[in-house]
């Protein structure tokens, strides 16, 4: 499945309230689901000494799927094909790699 195919399928299940602009709900959901991923990782360090069991890996996969869904629906609400988002990002990263500026900070390095 391509990113754009995923985005189209996610659109079918995108039933959420419009809070102001249509992009607000998926933006808030993306933040919440990202927090859930981080919470699970925190507990893996707290309870499992950082070792990811097969069960925890499955839990993380589910949460990462939720992050992907919110990312896809947010991009759609912004009129951005997910494939373009992915291609633009990897091009940016390879440009930084080629120029030796992967490390550091700032969006325009």
ChimeraX attribute file (.defattr): number of C-alpha atoms within 10 A of each C-alpha:
attribute: neighborCount
match mode: 1-to-1
recipient: residues
	/A:1	6
	/A:2	9
	/A:3	16
	/A:4	16
	/A:5	13
	/A:6	16
	/A:7	23
	/A:8	17
	/A:9	14
	/A:10	18
	/A:11	15
	/A:12	8
	/A:13	10
	/A:14	14
	/A:15	8
	/A:16	9
	/A:17	10
	/A:18	11
	/A:19	10
	/A:20	8
	/A:21	8
	/A:22	16
	/A:23	17
	/A:24	15
	/A:25	18
	/A:26	25
	/A:27	16
	/A:28	13
	/A:29	18
	/A:30	21
	/A:31	13
	/A:32	15
	/A:33	19
	/A:34	17
	/A:35	14
	/A:36	17
	/A:37	18
	/A:38	14
	/A:39	11
	/A:40	16
	/A:41	19
	/A:42	14
	/A:43	13
	/A:44	16
	/A:45	12
	/A:46	10
	/A:47	10
	/A:48	13
	/A:49	10
	/A:50	12
	/A:51	12
	/A:52	14
	/A:53	11
	/A:54	9
	/A:55	9
	/A:56	16
	/A:57	14
	/A:58	12
	/A:59	14
	/A:60	18
	/A:61	13
	/A:62	13
	/A:63	19
	/A:64	16
	/A:65	13
	/A:66	19
	/A:67	21
	/A:68	19
	/A:69	23
	/A:70	25
	/A:71	20
	/A:72	28
	/A:73	29
	/A:74	23
	/A:75	20
	/A:76	20
	/A:77	18
	/A:78	11
	/A:79	10
	/A:80	14
	/A:81	18
	/A:82	22
	/A:83	17
	/A:84	13
	/A:85	13
	/A:86	12
	/A:87	11
	/A:88	11
	/A:89	12
	/A:90	12
	/A:91	11
	/A:92	16
	/A:93	14
	/A:94	13
	/A:95	14
	/A:96	15
	/A:97	12
	/A:98	10
	/A:99	10
	/A:100	10
	/A:101	13
	/A:102	14
	/A:103	9
	/A:104	7
	/A:105	8
	/A:106	6
	/A:107	6
	/A:108	6
	/A:109	13
